[in-house]
Amino acid sequence: MAKITTIFSLKNLFVLSVALNVSLILKVFYQSEKQVPVGVSTEEQKASLTADSGYQKEADVNQKTIQSLSTSSSSATISLAEIEDGGERIINLDHGDPTMYEKYWKQMGERTTIVIPGWQSMSYFSDVKNLCWFLEPEFGKQVVRLHKVVGNAETDGRHIVVGTGSSQLYLAALFALSPANASQPMSVVSAAPYYSSYPSMTDCLKSGLYKWAGDARSFNQDSPYIELVTSPNNPDGFVRHSMVNKTGGTLIHDLAYYWPQYTPISSPADNDLTLFTVSKTTGHAGTRIGWALVKDPQVARKMTKFIELNTIGVSKDSQLRAAKVLKVVADSCEKTRTSSSSEYNESFFQFSYRVMDQRWQQLREVVNSSSVFSLPDFPPDFCHYHGQVLEPRPAFAWLKCERELQDCESFLRGHKLLTRGGRHFGVEPKHVRISMLDRDDNFRLFLKRLSMVQP
């Protein structure tokens, strides 16, 4: 009896051993099948593995996460009374660093993840048949697609010139629009308050081609000029048009903030030269990608030449990442319009506008309860993207110190609030520009601190 039991146990052990080894081999084989294919995004991998219950479960979780975006932001609202502020922490809202968008992109999971193998994107050239030969075709495709989905710019009959942010494109545009054989530098103007970096960027290299000539409203020279039209305007958020009433001028339209989270989209922009940037569109400032829509092929060719001389093109890796991000944004827009049971509960722009709207309401409550500060009012307009009348929600607040306070930047610095004063924008120092795009905790602390400021 004991012998039979022993033999039976050994057989069991043998079978168990074989089963474990086979299981181990199958596990290794299965995992190797799921390794990242070359140049394929993790999103595409998951699409091909939906039969696997593990991936299906993760996809379900991701979908629920996305659908909870609309509630996560509103539920995170905290009253100012609950916020602790010892007054020691420095709150820096001087820069327009768009970290507000981190929350959205974290909850998008791996939808914008790409894998770039070591051998890819090694050449200088992207498309030698294109006027802008370093433009990645996929990035150009997604730029056109997003503009058509949003309806904020005409792309037909335009050349796309990609740059390392819109700053490089701005300098490329000045180079392209300034005659090389002119007897004097071309005057560059913009209506005050203008973007604070325009003067320093224009005169940085002390070029003989162009020079900064100040406020467009007071420009009275009888010579050719370039006028910068920033709309919505940085810093005050108002819609802008050309201010110089003369002939012989050329316009550069900087529409970095002409997106539906900041302002109503009234019509597609139809300009000769228009600048956009990923940093303010989606919040990916560190990617350093911008683009220009240029009607004149000769101007586009000269802009391309400037970038060639300056940086020998633009990072392909950054363009591929930006293309993926723009694709996800456009997907979110299209799917929320066409499907009642979409994986996206709301589009990127719906989410972003709601956050901006909430922040502006909170800031106005603080300012209205104080006699120290004031904010400009913006006229509502019909937004063709959102399909309703909305008020602008600019990326910056143009705050004014009232009464006897003359230097608002210095006054707020005394309360450890770092802002950018009016002098940087060509106007009086009673105004400051405040970024509305910081992270939630920093913005809430700013509101708390501002509510406690006394003259």
C-alpha positions as CSV (number, residue, x, y, z in Angstrom):
1,M,0.0,0.0,0.0
2,A,2.9,2.3,0.9
3,K,4.6,1.4,-2.4
4,I,1.6,2.3,-4.5
5,T,1.2,5.7,-2.6
6,T,4.9,6.5,-3.2
7,I,4.7,5.7,-7.0
8,F,1.5,7.7,-7.3
9,S,3.1,10.7,-5.6
10,L,6.2,10.5,-7.9
11,K,4.0,10.5,-10.9
12,N,2.1,13.5,-9.6
13,L,5.3,15.3,-9.0
14,F,6.5,14.5,-12.5
15,V,3.3,15.7,-14.1
16,L,3.4,18.8,-12.0
17,S,7.0,19.5,-13.0
18,V,6.2,19.2,-16.7
19,A,3.1,21.4,-16.4
20,L,5.2,24.1,-14.7
21,N,7.9,24.1,-17.3
22,V,5.4,24.2,-20.2
23,S,3.7,27.1,-18.5
24,L,6.9,28.9,-18.1
25,I,7.9,28.4,-21.7
26,L,4.5,29.7,-22.9
27,K,4.7,32.7,-20.6
28,V,8.1,33.7,-22.1
29,F,6.9,33.2,-25.6
30,Y,3.7,35.2,-25.0
31,Q,5.6,38.1,-23.5
32,S,8.0,38.2,-26.4
33,E,5.1,38.5,-28.7
34,K,4.0,41.6,-26.9
35,Q,7.3,43.5,-27.3
36,V,7.2,46.9,-28.9
37,P,7.2,46.7,-32.7
38,V,9.6,49.1,-34.4
39,G,8.1,52.6,-34.8
40,V,4.7,51.5,-33.6
41,S,2.9,53.3,-30.8
42,T,1.7,51.5,-27.7
43,E,-1.9,52.6,-28.7
44,E,-1.6,50.6,-31.9
45,Q,-0.2,47.6,-30.1
46,K,-3.2,47.5,-27.7
47,A,-5.6,47.8,-30.7
48,S,-4.2,44.5,-32.1
49,L,-4.4,42.8,-28.7
50,T,-8.0,43.5,-27.7
51,A,-8.7,39.8,-27.5
52,D,-6.3,39.6,-24.5
53,S,-8.4,40.1,-21.3
54,G,-5.6,42.0,-19.5
55,Y,-5.3,44.6,-22.2
56,Q,-9.1,44.8,-22.6
57,K,-9.4,45.4,-18.9
58,E,-6.8,48.2,-19.0
59,A,-8.6,49.8,-22.0
60,D,-11.8,49.8,-20.1
61,V,-10.1,51.5,-17.2
62,N,-8.6,54.1,-19.5
63,Q,-12.0,54.8,-21.1
64,K,-13.6,55.3,-17.6
65,T,-10.7,57.6,-16.7
66,I,-11.3,59.7,-19.7
67,Q,-15.0,59.9,-19.2
68,S,-14.4,61.0,-15.6
69,L,-12.4,64.1,-16.8
70,S,-15.5,66.3,-16.7
71,T,-16.2,65.5,-13.1
72,S,-12.6,65.3,-11.8
73,S,-11.9,69.0,-12.5
74,S,-15.1,70.4,-11.0
75,S,-14.9,68.1,-7.9
76,A,-11.4,69.3,-7.3
77,T,-12.7,72.8,-6.5
78,I,-11.6,73.9,-3.1
79,S,-12.8,77.0,-1.3
80,L,-10.2,79.6,-0.5
81,A,-10.9,79.3,3.2
82,E,-9.7,75.7,3.1
83,I,-6.3,76.6,1.5
84,E,-3.4,77.1,4.0
85,D,-1.0,79.9,3.1
86,G,1.7,81.0,5.5
87,G,2.8,83.7,3.1
88,E,6.3,82.3,2.7
89,R,6.0,80.5,-0.6
90,I,6.9,82.5,-3.7
91,I,4.2,82.1,-6.4
92,N,5.7,82.7,-9.9
93,L,3.1,83.5,-12.5
94,D,5.4,85.6,-14.6
95,H,5.9,83.1,-17.4
96,G,3.2,81.5,-19.5
97,D,4.3,78.0,-18.7
98,P,1.2,75.8,-19.6
99,T,1.5,73.2,-16.9
100,M,-2.2,73.4,-16.4
101,Y,-2.6,70.8,-19.2
102,E,-0.6,68.1,-17.4
103,K,-3.7,66.8,-15.7
104,Y,-5.5,66.2,-19.0
105,W,-2.5,64.5,-20.7
106,K,-1.8,62.3,-17.7
107,Q,-5.3,60.9,-17.8
108,M,-5.0,60.3,-21.5
109,G,-2.6,57.5,-20.6
110,E,-0.6,56.1,-23.5
111,R,-2.6,57.6,-26.3
112,T,0.2,60.1,-27.1
113,T,3.1,57.7,-26.5
114,I,5.3,57.0,-29.5
115,V,8.4,54.7,-29.8
116,I,11.2,56.0,-32.1
117,P,13.9,53.4,-32.8
118,G,17.5,54.4,-33.0
119,W,17.8,54.1,-36.8
120,Q,14.7,56.3,-37.5
121,S,14.9,60.1,-38.3
122,M,18.6,60.1,-38.8
123,S,18.7,62.1,-42.1
124,Y,18.5,65.9,-42.2
125,F,15.8,65.6,-44.9
126,S,12.1,64.8,-44.4
127,D,10.5,65.4,-47.8
128,V,12.8,66.8,-50.5
129,K,9.8,67.5,-52.7
130,N,8.4,69.9,-50.2
131,L,9.3,73.6,-50.1
132,C,10.0,73.2,-46.4
133,W,12.2,70.1,-46.8
134,F,12.6,69.4,-43.1
135,L,8.8,69.3,-42.5
136,E,7.7,65.8,-41.4
137,P,4.8,64.8,-43.6
138,E,2.8,63.4,-40.7
139,F,3.1,66.6,-38.7
140,G,2.0,68.7,-41.7
141,K,-1.0,66.3,-42.2
142,Q,-2.1,66.7,-38.5
143,V,-1.7,70.5,-38.6
144,V,-4.1,70.7,-41.6
145,R,-6.5,68.3,-40.1
146,L,-6.7,70.1,-36.7
147,H,-7.3,73.5,-38.4
148,K,-10.1,72.1,-40.4
149,V,-11.7,70.4,-37.3
150,V,-11.5,73.6,-35.3
151,G,-12.2,76.0,-38.1
152,N,-9.7,78.6,-36.9
153,A,-7.4,79.0,-40.0
154,E,-7.5,78.5,-43.8
155,T,-4.9,76.0,-44.9
156,D,-5.7,75.7,-48.6
157,G,-3.2,77.5,-50.8
158,R,-0.8,77.8,-47.9
159,H,2.7,76.4,-47.3
160,I,3.5,75.0,-43.9
161,V,6.9,76.0,-42.5
162,V,7.8,74.3,-39.2
163,G,10.0,75.9,-36.7
164,T,11.5,75.5,-33.2
165,G,8.6,77.2,-31.6
166,S,6.9,80.3,-33.0
167,S,9.9,82.5,-31.8
168,Q,12.2,81.1,-34.5
169,L,9.4,81.4,-37.0
170,Y,8.9,85.1,-36.0
171,L,12.6,85.8,-36.8
172,A,12.4,83.8,-40.0
173,A,9.4,85.9,-41.0
174,L,11.3,89.1,-40.4
175,F,14.2,87.8,-42.4
176,A,11.9,86.8,-45.3
177,L,9.9,90.1,-45.4
178,S,12.8,92.5,-45.1
179,P,14.5,93.5,-48.4
180,A,18.2,92.6,-48.5
181,N,19.2,95.7,-50.4
182,A,17.2,98.4,-48.5
183,S,18.9,101.6,-47.6
184,Q,17.7,101.4,-44.0
185,P,16.3,98.6,-41.7
186,M,12.7,97.8,-42.0
187,S,10.6,99.2,-39.1
188,V,8.8,96.5,-37.0
189,V,5.8,97.7,-34.9
190,S,3.0,96.3,-32.8
191,A,0.2,98.0,-30.9
192,A,0.8,98.4,-27.2
193,P,0.4,96.5,-25.0
194,Y,2.5,94.2,-27.2
195,Y,4.1,90.8,-26.4
196,S,7.1,91.7,-24.1
197,S,9.6,89.6,-26.1
198,Y,9.0,91.3,-29.4
199,P,11.4,94.2,-28.9
200,S,14.3,92.1,-27.5
201,M,13.9,89.4,-30.1
202,T,13.8,92.0,-32.9
203,D,16.9,93.9,-31.8
204,C,18.8,91.0,-30.3
205,L,21.2,90.6,-33.2
206,K,21.2,94.3,-34.2
207,S,20.3,93.2,-37.7
208,G,20.7,95.7,-40.6
209,L,17.5,94.2,-42.1
210,Y,15.0,95.3,-39.5
211,K,14.7,97.2,-36.2
212,W,12.1,97.6,-33.5
213,A,10.1,100.8,-33.9
214,G,7.6,100.6,-31.0
215,D,3.9,101.1,-30.7
216,A,2.0,100.7,-34.0
217,R,-0.5,103.4,-32.9
218,S,2.1,106.1,-32.9
219,F,4.1,104.9,-35.9
220,N,4.2,107.8,-38.5
221,Q,7.2,107.1,-40.7
222,D,6.8,107.3,-44.5
223,S,8.7,104.1,-45.1
224,P,7.9,100.3,-45.4
225,Y,7.1,98.5,-42.2
226,I,6.2,95.2,-40.7
227,E,3.3,95.1,-38.2
228,L,2.8,92.3,-35.8
229,V,-0.9,91.6,-35.0
230,T,-1.3,89.3,-32.0
231,S,-4.9,88.1,-31.6
232,P,-6.0,87.3,-29.0
233,N,-3.5,89.7,-27.7
234,N,-0.7,88.8,-25.3
235,P,-1.0,90.3,-22.6
236,D,-4.5,91.7,-22.4
237,G,-6.5,89.0,-24.3
238,F,-8.4,91.3,-26.7
239,V,-9.0,90.5,-30.4
240,R,-6.7,92.6,-32.5
241,H,-6.6,94.0,-36.0
242,S,-4.0,96.1,-37.9
243,M,-3.5,99.5,-36.3
244,V,-1.2,101.3,-38.8
245,N,-3.3,103.2,-41.4
246,K,-0.6,103.4,-44.1
247,T,0.4,101.8,-47.3
248,G,3.6,99.9,-47.7
249,G,3.2,97.7,-44.7
250,T,3.3,93.9,-44.3
251,L,1.5,92.0,-41.6
252,I,2.5,89.0,-39.5
253,H,-0.4,87.5,-37.6
254,D,0.6,85.8,-34.4
255,L,-2.4,83.6,-33.5
256,A,-0.9,81.5,-30.8
257,Y,-4.0,81.9,-28.7
258,Y,-6.7,81.6,-31.4
259,W,-8.0,78.3,-30.1
260,P,-11.4,77.6,-28.6
261,Q,-10.2,77.2,-25.0
262,Y,-9.1,80.9,-25.0
263,T,-11.5,82.7,-27.3
264,P,-14.6,82.2,-29.5
265,I,-13.7,81.0,-33.0
266,S,-15.6,83.5,-35.1
267,S,-14.2,82.5,-38.5
268,P,-11.1,80.9,-40.1
269,A,-8.2,83.2,-40.1
270,D,-7.3,84.1,-43.7
271,N,-4.0,85.9,-43.7
272,D,-0.8,86.0,-45.8
273,L,1.4,84.8,-42.9
274,T,0.1,83.3,-39.7
275,L,2.1,81.9,-36.7
276,F,0.9,79.1,-34.4
277,T,2.7,77.1,-31.7
278,V,2.1,73.7,-30.0
279,S,2.9,75.2,-26.6
280,K,-0.3,77.2,-26.3
281,T,-2.4,74.9,-28.4
282,T,-1.9,71.7,-26.3
283,G,0.4,72.8,-23.5
284,H,3.5,71.0,-24.9
285,A,5.9,73.9,-24.5
286,G,8.9,71.7,-24.0
287,T,8.4,70.1,-27.4
288,R,9.5,73.4,-29.0
289,I,7.4,73.1,-32.2
290,G,5.6,75.9,-34.0
291,W,4.3,76.3,-37.6
292,A,3.6,79.1,-40.0
293,L,0.9,79.1,-42.7
294,V,2.4,81.1,-45.6
295,K,0.5,82.1,-48.7
296,D,3.5,83.5,-50.8
297,P,5.8,80.6,-51.8
298,Q,8.8,83.0,-52.1
299,V,8.3,84.1,-48.5
300,A,7.9,80.5,-47.3
301,R,11.1,79.7,-49.2
302,K,13.1,82.5,-47.5
303,M,11.7,81.5,-44.1
304,T,12.8,77.9,-44.8
305,K,16.3,79.2,-45.8
306,F,16.6,81.2,-42.5
307,I,15.8,78.0,-40.4
308,E,18.3,76.1,-42.6
309,L,21.0,78.6,-41.8
310,N,20.0,78.9,-38.2
311,T,19.5,75.3,-37.1
312,I,19.7,73.2,-40.3
313,G,16.0,72.2,-39.9
314,V,13.8,71.3,-37.0
315,S,13.9,68.2,-34.7
316,K,12.2,65.3,-36.4
317,D,11.6,63.6,-33.0
318,S,9.8,66.7,-31.7
319,Q,7.7,66.9,-34.9
320,L,6.7,63.2,-34.6
321,R,5.7,63.7,-31.0
322,A,3.7,66.9,-31.8
323,A,2.0,65.1,-34.7
324,K,0.8,62.4,-32.3
325,V,-0.5,64.9,-29.8
326,L,-2.4,66.9,-32.5
327,K,-3.9,63.7,-33.8
328,V,-5.2,62.8,-30.3
329,V,-6.7,66.3,-30.0
330,A,-8.4,66.1,-33.4
331,D,-9.6,62.6,-32.6
332,S,-11.2,63.8,-29.4
333,C,-13.0,66.6,-31.4
334,E,-14.3,64.4,-34.1
335,K,-15.4,61.5,-31.9
336,T,-17.3,63.6,-29.5
337,R,-19.2,65.1,-32.4
338,T,-20.0,61.9,-34.3
339,S,-20.6,59.3,-31.5
340,S,-23.0,59.3,-28.6
341,S,-21.1,56.5,-26.9
342,S,-17.6,57.8,-27.6
343,E,-14.5,56.8,-25.6
344,Y,-14.1,60.6,-25.2
345,N,-16.7,62.1,-22.9
346,E,-15.6,65.6,-24.1
347,S,-13.0,66.9,-26.5
348,F,-9.7,68.4,-25.4
349,F,-11.0,71.9,-26.1
350,Q,-14.2,71.4,-24.2
351,F,-12.2,70.2,-21.2
352,S,-9.7,73.1,-21.5
353,Y,-12.4,75.8,-21.9
354,R,-14.2,74.5,-18.9
355,V,-11.1,74.7,-16.8
356,M,-10.3,78.2,-18.1
357,D,-13.9,79.3,-17.5
358,Q,-13.7,78.1,-13.9
359,R,-10.4,79.9,-13.2
360,W,-11.6,83.1,-14.7
361,Q,-14.8,83.0,-12.6
362,Q,-12.7,82.4,-9.4
363,L,-10.3,85.2,-10.2
364,R,-13.2,87.7,-10.9
365,E,-14.8,86.8,-7.6
366,V,-11.5,87.6,-5.8
367,V,-11.0,90.9,-7.8
368,N,-14.6,92.0,-7.4
369,S,-14.5,91.6,-3.7
370,S,-11.4,93.9,-3.5
371,S,-11.0,97.6,-4.1
372,V,-7.3,97.2,-4.9
373,F,-7.5,95.5,-8.4
374,S,-9.6,95.5,-11.6
375,L,-9.8,93.3,-14.7
376,P,-10.9,94.1,-18.2
377,D,-14.3,92.9,-19.5
378,F,-14.5,90.9,-22.7
379,P,-17.5,91.0,-25.1
380,P,-19.0,87.6,-25.7
381,D,-19.2,86.2,-29.3
382,F,-20.5,83.2,-31.1
383,C,-18.0,80.4,-31.2
384,H,-18.4,78.1,-34.2
385,Y,-16.4,75.4,-32.6
386,H,-18.5,75.2,-29.4
387,G,-21.7,76.1,-31.2
388,Q,-22.7,78.8,-28.7
389,V,-22.1,82.3,-27.5
390,L,-19.1,82.4,-25.1
391,E,-16.9,84.9,-23.3
392,P,-13.2,84.9,-24.0
393,R,-11.1,83.2,-21.4
394,P,-7.5,84.4,-22.1
395,A,-4.4,82.6,-21.2
396,F,-3.2,85.7,-19.2
397,A,-5.0,88.1,-16.8
398,W,-4.3,91.8,-17.4
399,L,-4.6,92.9,-13.8
400,K,-4.6,96.6,-12.9
401,C,-3.7,98.1,-9.5
402,E,-6.2,100.9,-8.6
403,R,-6.0,104.0,-6.4
404,E,-2.6,105.3,-5.5
405,L,-0.7,102.2,-6.5
406,Q,1.6,103.0,-9.4
407,D,3.9,100.0,-9.7
408,C,1.7,96.9,-9.6
409,E,4.6,94.5,-10.2
410,S,6.6,95.8,-7.3
411,F,3.5,95.9,-5.1
412,L,2.7,92.2,-5.7
413,R,6.3,91.2,-5.4
414,G,6.1,92.5,-1.9
415,H,3.5,89.8,-1.3
416,K,5.7,87.2,-3.0
417,L,3.6,87.1,-6.1
418,L,5.8,87.3,-9.2
419,T,4.1,88.8,-12.3
420,R,5.2,90.8,-15.4
421,G,4.7,94.6,-15.2
422,G,3.3,96.9,-17.8
423,R,6.6,98.5,-18.7
424,H,7.6,95.2,-20.4
425,F,4.6,95.6,-22.7
426,G,5.1,99.2,-23.6
427,V,2.4,100.6,-21.2
428,E,2.2,102.1,-17.7
429,P,3.3,100.0,-14.7
430,K,-0.1,100.0,-13.1
431,H,-0.8,96.8,-15.0
432,V,0.7,93.3,-14.7
433,R,0.3,90.2,-16.7
434,I,-0.6,87.0,-14.8
435,S,-0.4,83.5,-16.2
436,M,-3.7,81.6,-16.0
437,L,-2.0,78.4,-17.1
438,D,-0.2,77.2,-14.0
439,R,-0.9,74.0,-12.0
440,D,-4.0,73.8,-9.9
441,D,-2.3,74.0,-6.5
442,N,-0.2,77.1,-7.5
443,F,-3.2,78.8,-9.0
444,R,-5.4,78.2,-5.9
445,L,-2.6,79.5,-3.7
446,F,-2.4,82.6,-5.9
447,L,-6.1,83.2,-5.5
448,K,-5.8,82.8,-1.7
449,R,-2.8,85.2,-1.5
450,L,-4.5,87.8,-3.8
451,S,-7.7,87.7,-1.7
452,M,-5.6,88.7,1.3
453,V,-3.7,91.6,-0.3
454,Q,-4.3,95.0,1.3
455,P,-3.0,98.3,0.0
